[in-house]
Amino acid sequence: MRPTGGRLTHRPALSANGRRMVTANIGSGTISVLDRLGAHSATSVRVAAAPEGIAISPDGRKARAGSDRDSANTRRAITMLHIAAHSIVSTAEVPGSPSPDGPDDLARQPVAFVALQGRNRVVTIDLDAARIVNSAPTGTGSDGVDFSTVTSHADE
């Protein structure tokens, strides 16, 4: 992997055509954009402090990063979903919180997948209805989630 120019690089996201990748750099407050997968350097873009979750649009033209510290004032909330603070595990990243982390690329509506690190679960959220429609266990310390359209042809 080429250097990103950032500290604590986390959760790479790849465009649908595989030509552009973005990464969050938690320690630098930047994201890195890696074009032309054979290139030897990345472009750094300053964003909010401690960006962790990141997503890229399928065409690779837009990226979204979520901050662990700063509010993101450039977008408006469409809806809010309350996640009750029950069944919290002792290893929760934020004590007493379900610690939602790493929503997948929100361009893949109508659902999003979100890890609840504080519950060792991943939930499926119906974005139109703004409600959790499914839940599944993960291992301890789940950190982010993504979705792939790659399918297996092993059964053919």
N, C-alpha and C positions, 0 to 999 in steps of 0.2 A: 504494500500500500504506500502511496506517495504521502509525503508530509502534508498536513493540513494547515500548518502555521498556527494552530490553536492549541490551548492546553486543555486537558481532560476531554478529548474528542469522544463523542458519544452518539450512538444510534444512527448510523448512516441510513439514508433513504435514497432509493434509485428511481429515476424516471422510468416510465413504461418502456421506452425504447432502449434503455440501458446506457444512454450516452451522457447523462448528467447525474452526479451524485451530490448530495448535500449532507453535511454533518453538523451537529451542534457541538460547540466548544465551551463546555460549562465554565472552565476556569478563565477564559478569555473574554466572555461576553460577546462572542462572535459566532457566526456560522461560516462554514467553508463551502465554496462551490467548486466542484471539480468537474471541469468540462473535458471533452476529448480524453477518454479514459487512458490514453497513452501519454498524456502530458505529464510533466514533472513538477508542477506546482499548482496551488489552489488559490482562488480569490477569497479573501476574508471580508465579511460584511459585519459591521458592528450592529448588535441588536441589544435587547434588554439584558440585564445582569443574569447570570447563571441559566442560560438556555439549556434545556435538557431534551424535552420531546421535540421532534421535528418531523415534518411531512413535506412531500414534494408533489406538485400536481402531476397527473399522468404525462402531460406534454413537457414537463421539466421547466416551465416558464415561471412558476411561482413556488415559493417555499413558505411554510409556516413554522414558527418556533415558539414553544411555550417556555416561560420563565419560571424558575423556582423562587424568585425574589421580587421581581417587578411586575406591576400590572401592565397589560398590553392595551394601550389606549388607541391603537390604530384600527381596531375592529370593534364592532358592537356585538353584544350578546344577543343571540336570537332567542334563546330560551335558557333557563337554568334548571338543572336537575339536582334535587336534594338526594344525597346518599347518606342514609342513616349511619350513625356511629355505633353500631352494635356488632358483636362478634369480632372485635378487634383483637388481633394477635399481638403477643408481647414483642415481636420483632418489627412492628410497624415503623416505617421510616419517620413518620410524624406521630408521636405517641397520642393515642386516643382518636386517631383519624383513620378512615379507610384508605387514605393515601392514594387517590387515583393517580395513575401515571401512564404516560405514553399513549394517548389516543392515536389510532391509526389515521391514515390520510382521510380527512373529512370530505374530500372530493368524491369518495366512493359511497355517496348516499344511496339508500336511505338508512343505513345502519353504520354504527361505529363500534369498535371494540376498545375497551378500556381495562387496563390492569388495575385491580384494587389491591395494592401491595400490602395494605394493612389488614386484609382479610384472606390473603393467599387465594384470590379468585380473579377471573376475568369475566367481564360482563359484556353483553351485547345490548346496545342502546338503539332503540327505534328513534331516529332523529325527528321524524315527523310528529310522533306521538309524545316525544320527550319522556320516555319511560324505559326502564330496564326490561327486556323481554327474555333474557336468558342469562344464566350464570354457570360457570364451570370452575372446578378447583384447579389451582396451579401448584407449583412447588413453593417452598419458602422463599420469600424475597423476590417475587415476580417484579420485573422492571421493564415496562413498556411492552407493546404488542404491535404487530403489523399483519397485514393481510397480503396474500399473493394470489394472482390469477393463474399461476402455473398449475397445470393439471398433470396427473400421471396417466400414462397409457399402458401401464403394466398389465391391466386386466383385459386388454384387447386381444 
